[in-house]
Amino acid sequence: MNFEQKLTPIIGRYEELTALLSQGVEGDEFVRLSKELSQLEEIHTLGLKYKKLLCDIADDEALMNDETTDAEMRTMAQEEYYSLKEQVPEMEKEIQILLLPKDEADDRNVILEVRAGTGGEEAALFAADLFRMYERYAALKNWTFEILSLNETGLGGYKEAVAQISGRSVFARLKFESGAHRVQRVPETESGGRVHTSAATVAVLPEAQEVDVQINEADLEITTCRSSGAGGQHINKTDSAIRIVHKPTGIAVESQEERSQFKNKDKAMMRLRTLLYDMQRQALDKERSQNRKNQVGSGDRSERIRTYNFPQGRVTDHRINKTSYQLSEVMDGVGLDDFIDALIAEDQMQKLAEIDG
């Protein structure tokens, strides 16, 4: 791969965007150009560094081959030459990763859905723990975490919890969290001290915009009802909760966290668009990867991806065979980056292998 040829137009476009923005572009055009500039910034910086590295290598080689160069200078040039040459493969690998095709959804906000699986009340308690883990992680990343709906149990667990997470590169960081999460621990209700195994499922969906999905109003069945569960004095006094069924697919969404019926409808429609958009993405991904095996996993929500073993303080991600004994840090959100970084790196290596293959 000729990296210089690939980098030249990127560096040129970055400089073009910088010049355009300095001319006082405003409104939507400013937002669009600023976003593009931000996306090119890392590859632009690395590209300039790579070009300088190649120039320095060429200069040292010229000194080494110049008969007029004195012995001491030739020795210095030779030492620097081999030192710089050692840096080339690693830098080219970094460039290759940055040049990989981007998932167009990586910069999007997400809808996070956590549901209790097998295991009864203990599964619901674990679902609540996972939901709080992502809430803490979002806070560490300075993302906005807004709860859209909670279906609580009497003991503090969640049958289902849904949130919108907004910020920079949210889907890029969280997309590999989709799947079945398993927990092994002694439930608080277990008097015999036996370890139980239960599970919860996590779905991370890139948030859809209105332009992504066209919804026919005639395909919607919209009903209002009184909100249920904990939520304040307005609960059960007004018909503010909204339930929308998309008749062609059978997808049903609800929103009851807001006092306003209109706000609940907006949030329910956002969830519906996101679910329909995810169906489109899943269909495309399946079509693109029929003949491709991906070690990281497809994001299939039936796939067991991680086990949290409380007696041993251990977390294991089965897709990449990575184990950490910092379970409390993971549950606090602090230790989650170790797994997310490893999953992203594995995905990048798989994509590079496909290109090389």
C-alpha positions as CSV (number, residue, x, y, z in Angstrom):
1,M,0.0,0.0,0.0
2,N,1.4,3.4,-1.0
3,F,0.6,5.4,2.1
4,E,1.9,8.7,0.7
5,Q,-0.5,8.6,-2.2
6,K,-3.4,7.9,0.2
7,L,-2.4,10.6,2.6
8,T,-1.8,13.4,0.2
9,P,-5.5,14.0,-0.7
10,I,-6.5,13.7,3.0
11,I,-3.9,16.3,4.1
12,G,-5.0,18.5,1.2
13,R,-8.6,18.3,2.2
14,Y,-7.8,19.1,5.8
15,E,-6.0,22.2,4.8
16,E,-8.8,23.2,2.4
17,L,-11.3,22.8,5.2
18,T,-9.2,24.9,7.6
19,A,-9.1,27.7,5.0
20,L,-12.8,27.5,4.4
21,L,-13.6,27.7,8.1
22,S,-11.2,30.7,8.6
23,Q,-13.3,32.6,6.0
24,G,-16.2,32.8,8.4
25,V,-18.6,30.1,7.3
26,E,-21.8,30.1,9.3
27,G,-24.9,28.0,10.2
28,D,-25.3,24.4,9.0
29,E,-22.3,24.7,6.6
30,F,-20.1,25.6,9.6
31,V,-21.3,22.5,11.5
32,R,-20.9,20.2,8.6
33,L,-17.3,21.4,7.7
34,S,-16.3,21.4,11.4
35,K,-17.4,17.8,11.8
36,E,-15.5,16.8,8.7
37,L,-12.4,18.6,9.9
38,S,-12.6,16.9,13.3
39,Q,-12.9,13.5,11.6
40,L,-9.7,14.1,9.6
41,E,-7.7,15.6,12.4
42,E,-6.0,12.4,13.7
43,I,-5.1,11.0,10.3
44,H,-3.9,14.5,9.2
45,T,-1.5,14.8,12.2
46,L,-0.2,11.2,11.7
47,G,0.1,11.8,8.0
48,L,2.4,14.8,8.5
49,K,4.4,12.9,11.0
50,Y,4.8,10.0,8.6
51,K,5.8,12.2,5.7
52,K,8.5,13.9,7.9
53,L,9.7,10.4,9.0
54,L,10.2,9.4,5.3
55,C,12.0,12.7,4.6
56,D,14.4,12.2,7.5
57,I,15.1,8.6,6.4
58,A,15.8,9.9,2.8
59,D,18.1,12.6,4.2
60,D,20.1,10.1,6.3
61,E,20.4,7.8,3.3
62,A,21.7,10.6,1.2
63,L,24.4,11.4,3.8
64,M,25.4,7.7,4.0
65,N,25.8,7.5,0.3
66,D,27.6,10.8,-0.1
67,E,31.4,10.2,-0.5
68,T,32.1,13.7,0.8
69,T,30.5,13.0,4.2
70,D,33.1,12.5,6.9
71,A,33.2,9.2,8.8
72,E,31.7,10.6,12.0
73,M,28.7,12.2,10.3
74,R,28.2,9.0,8.2
75,T,28.1,6.9,11.4
76,M,25.6,9.3,13.0
77,A,23.4,9.3,9.9
78,Q,23.6,5.5,9.7
79,E,22.5,5.1,13.4
80,E,19.6,7.5,12.9
81,Y,18.6,5.8,9.6
82,Y,18.1,2.4,11.2
83,S,16.4,3.9,14.2
84,L,13.9,5.7,12.0
85,K,13.4,2.7,9.8
86,E,12.2,0.7,12.8
87,Q,9.4,3.2,13.4
88,V,8.0,2.8,9.9
89,P,6.0,-0.5,10.3
90,E,4.2,0.6,13.5
91,M,3.3,4.0,12.0
92,E,2.1,2.4,8.8
93,K,-0.1,0.1,10.9
94,E,-1.6,3.1,12.7
95,I,-2.3,4.7,9.4
96,Q,-3.9,1.6,8.0
97,I,-6.3,1.5,11.0
98,L,-7.2,5.1,10.5
99,L,-7.8,4.5,6.8
100,L,-10.2,1.6,7.5
101,P,-13.8,2.2,6.3
102,K,-15.7,3.9,9.1
103,D,-19.1,2.7,10.3
104,E,-21.3,5.6,9.4
105,A,-23.1,5.1,12.8
106,D,-20.0,5.4,14.9
107,D,-20.6,9.1,15.7
108,R,-24.2,8.6,16.6
109,N,-25.9,8.7,20.0
110,V,-27.4,5.4,21.1
111,I,-30.5,3.9,22.7
112,L,-29.4,1.5,25.4
113,E,-31.8,-1.3,26.3
114,V,-31.1,-3.7,29.2
115,R,-33.5,-6.6,29.9
116,A,-33.5,-9.3,32.6
117,G,-33.1,-12.7,31.2
118,T,-33.2,-16.1,32.8
119,G,-32.9,-16.1,36.6
120,G,-36.0,-14.5,38.0
121,E,-35.5,-11.7,40.5
122,E,-31.7,-12.1,40.5
123,A,-31.6,-11.5,36.7
124,A,-33.6,-8.3,37.3
125,L,-31.2,-7.2,40.0
126,F,-28.3,-7.9,37.6
127,A,-30.0,-6.0,34.8
128,A,-30.2,-3.0,37.2
129,D,-26.5,-3.4,38.0
130,L,-25.6,-3.4,34.3
131,F,-27.8,-0.3,33.7
132,R,-26.0,1.6,36.5
133,M,-22.6,0.4,35.1
134,Y,-23.3,2.1,31.8
135,E,-24.7,5.2,33.5
136,R,-21.4,5.5,35.5
137,Y,-19.4,4.9,32.3
138,A,-21.3,7.6,30.5
139,A,-20.6,10.0,33.3
140,L,-16.9,9.2,33.1
141,K,-17.0,10.0,29.3
142,N,-19.0,13.3,29.9
143,W,-21.9,11.8,27.9
144,T,-25.5,12.6,28.7
145,F,-27.5,9.7,30.1
146,E,-31.3,10.1,29.9
147,I,-33.6,7.4,31.2
148,L,-36.4,6.8,28.7
149,S,-38.3,4.0,30.6
150,L,-37.9,1.7,33.6
151,N,-39.9,-1.4,34.3
152,E,-39.0,-2.1,37.9
153,T,-39.5,-5.0,40.2
154,G,-40.5,-4.8,43.9
155,L,-36.9,-5.6,45.1
156,G,-35.1,-2.9,43.1
157,G,-34.4,-4.9,39.9
158,Y,-35.3,-3.9,36.4
159,K,-37.2,-6.2,34.0
160,E,-36.4,-3.6,31.3
161,A,-34.5,-0.3,31.3
162,V,-34.0,2.0,28.4
163,A,-31.8,5.1,28.1
164,Q,-30.6,7.5,25.5
165,I,-26.9,8.2,25.7
166,S,-25.6,11.3,23.9
167,G,-22.1,12.5,23.3
168,R,-19.0,12.0,21.1
169,S,-18.5,8.6,19.5
170,V,-21.0,6.9,21.8
171,F,-21.9,4.1,19.3
172,A,-18.3,3.6,18.4
173,R,-17.4,2.9,22.1
174,L,-20.5,0.9,23.1
175,K,-21.5,-1.1,20.0
176,F,-19.7,-4.3,21.1
177,E,-21.7,-4.3,24.4
178,S,-24.7,-5.8,22.6
179,G,-25.4,-9.4,23.7
180,A,-26.1,-11.7,26.6
181,H,-24.3,-10.9,29.9
182,R,-24.1,-13.7,32.5
183,V,-23.7,-13.3,36.2
184,Q,-22.5,-15.8,38.8
185,R,-23.1,-14.8,42.4
186,V,-24.9,-15.6,45.6
187,P,-28.2,-13.7,45.6
188,E,-29.2,-11.7,48.6
189,T,-32.3,-13.9,49.0
190,E,-30.2,-17.1,49.0
191,S,-29.9,-18.3,52.6
192,G,-27.7,-21.3,51.8
193,G,-24.9,-19.3,50.2
194,R,-25.1,-21.1,46.9
195,V,-23.9,-19.4,43.7
196,H,-26.6,-18.8,41.1
197,T,-26.2,-18.2,37.4
198,S,-28.5,-15.7,35.7
199,A,-28.4,-13.4,32.7
200,A,-29.4,-10.1,31.2
201,T,-29.3,-8.9,27.6
202,V,-28.0,-5.6,26.4
203,A,-28.9,-3.9,23.1
204,V,-27.0,-0.8,21.9
205,L,-28.7,0.8,19.0
206,P,-27.5,3.8,17.0
207,E,-30.1,6.5,17.2
208,A,-31.9,7.1,14.0
209,Q,-32.9,10.5,12.5
210,E,-36.1,11.2,10.7
211,V,-34.3,11.1,7.4
212,D,-33.0,7.5,8.1
213,V,-36.4,5.9,8.3
214,Q,-39.7,6.9,6.6
215,I,-42.7,6.0,8.8
216,N,-46.2,6.1,7.4
217,E,-48.6,7.4,10.0
218,A,-51.2,5.0,8.8
219,D,-48.9,2.1,9.9
220,L,-49.0,3.3,13.5
221,E,-51.4,2.4,16.3
222,I,-51.1,5.0,19.0
223,T,-52.8,4.6,22.4
224,T,-52.6,6.7,25.6
225,C,-52.8,5.3,29.1
226,R,-52.0,6.2,32.6
227,S,-48.4,5.9,33.7
228,S,-47.6,3.1,36.1
229,G,-44.8,2.5,38.7
230,A,-42.7,5.0,40.6
231,G,-42.5,8.4,39.0
232,G,-44.0,11.2,41.0
233,Q,-47.3,12.7,42.0
234,H,-48.6,12.9,38.4
235,I,-48.6,9.1,38.1
236,N,-52.1,7.6,37.5
237,K,-53.6,11.1,37.4
238,T,-53.2,11.9,33.7
239,D,-53.2,9.8,30.5
240,S,-49.7,10.9,29.6
241,A,-48.1,7.6,28.8
242,I,-47.8,6.7,25.1
243,R,-47.7,3.3,23.4
244,I,-47.0,3.0,19.7
245,V,-47.3,-0.2,17.7
246,H,-45.8,-0.3,14.2
247,K,-48.2,-2.6,12.5
248,P,-46.1,-3.9,9.6
249,T,-43.3,-5.1,11.9
250,G,-45.2,-5.6,15.2
251,I,-42.7,-3.5,17.1
252,A,-44.2,-1.8,20.1
253,V,-42.6,1.0,22.1
254,E,-43.7,2.9,25.2
255,S,-42.8,6.1,27.0
256,Q,-44.1,7.3,30.3
257,E,-41.2,9.2,32.0
258,E,-42.4,12.6,30.9
259,R,-45.4,14.5,32.3
260,S,-46.3,15.7,28.8
261,Q,-48.0,13.4,26.4
262,F,-46.4,15.2,23.5
263,K,-42.9,14.6,25.0
264,N,-43.6,11.0,25.6
265,K,-44.8,10.6,22.0
266,D,-41.6,12.2,20.7
267,K,-39.5,9.9,22.8
268,A,-41.5,6.8,21.7
269,M,-41.2,7.8,18.0
270,M,-37.4,8.2,18.5
271,R,-37.2,4.7,19.9
272,L,-39.4,3.3,17.1
273,R,-37.2,5.0,14.4
274,T,-34.1,3.6,16.1
275,L,-35.5,0.1,16.2
276,L,-36.5,0.2,12.6
277,Y,-33.1,1.7,11.6
278,D,-31.4,-1.1,13.5
279,M,-33.4,-3.7,11.6
280,Q,-32.2,-2.2,8.4
281,R,-28.6,-2.2,9.6
282,Q,-28.8,-5.8,10.8
283,A,-30.2,-6.9,7.4
284,L,-27.4,-5.1,5.6
285,D,-24.7,-6.5,8.0
286,K,-26.0,-10.0,7.5
287,E,-25.9,-9.6,3.8
288,R,-22.4,-8.2,3.8
289,S,-20.9,-10.8,6.2
290,Q,-22.5,-14.0,5.1
291,N,-19.1,-15.4,4.1
292,R,-17.2,-13.7,6.9
293,K,-16.4,-14.9,10.4
294,N,-15.7,-12.1,12.9
295,Q,-14.1,-13.1,16.2
296,V,-15.6,-10.1,18.0
297,G,-19.1,-11.3,17.2
298,S,-21.9,-10.0,15.1
299,G,-23.7,-8.3,17.9
300,D,-26.3,-11.0,17.9
301,R,-28.3,-10.5,21.1
302,S,-28.6,-14.3,21.7
303,E,-24.8,-14.5,21.9
304,R,-23.3,-14.8,25.4
305,I,-20.5,-12.3,25.4
306,R,-19.4,-11.8,29.0
307,T,-19.5,-13.4,32.4
308,Y,-19.3,-11.6,35.7
309,N,-18.2,-13.9,38.5
310,F,-18.6,-12.2,41.8
311,P,-17.2,-14.9,44.2
312,Q,-13.9,-14.8,42.2
313,G,-14.1,-11.0,41.4
314,R,-13.6,-12.0,37.8
315,V,-15.0,-10.6,34.5
316,T,-14.4,-12.6,31.3
317,D,-15.2,-11.6,27.7
318,H,-15.7,-14.8,25.7
319,R,-15.2,-13.2,22.3
320,I,-11.6,-12.2,22.9
321,N,-10.8,-14.5,25.8
322,K,-9.9,-11.6,28.0
323,T,-10.2,-11.9,31.8
324,S,-9.9,-9.1,34.4
325,Y,-10.0,-9.6,38.2
326,Q,-11.1,-6.0,38.7
327,L,-14.8,-6.7,38.8
328,S,-15.7,-3.9,41.1
329,E,-13.9,-1.4,38.9
330,V,-15.8,-2.8,35.8
331,M,-19.1,-2.5,37.6
332,D,-18.2,1.1,38.5
333,G,-17.6,1.9,34.9
334,V,-13.9,2.7,35.4
335,G,-12.6,-0.7,34.3
336,L,-14.9,-1.0,31.3
337,D,-12.5,0.7,28.9
338,D,-10.1,-2.2,29.2
339,F,-12.6,-4.5,27.5
340,I,-13.9,-1.9,25.1
341,D,-10.4,-0.9,23.9
342,A,-9.5,-4.6,23.4
343,L,-12.7,-5.3,21.5
344,I,-12.1,-2.3,19.2
345,A,-8.5,-3.4,18.6
346,E,-9.6,-6.9,17.7
347,D,-12.2,-5.6,15.3
348,Q,-9.6,-3.5,13.6
349,M,-7.2,-6.4,13.3
350,Q,-10.0,-8.5,11.8
351,K,-10.7,-5.8,9.2
352,L,-7.0,-5.4,8.4
353,A,-6.7,-9.2,7.9
354,E,-9.6,-9.1,5.5
355,I,-7.9,-6.4,3.5
356,D,-4.5,-8.2,3.5
357,G,-6.3,-11.5,2.7
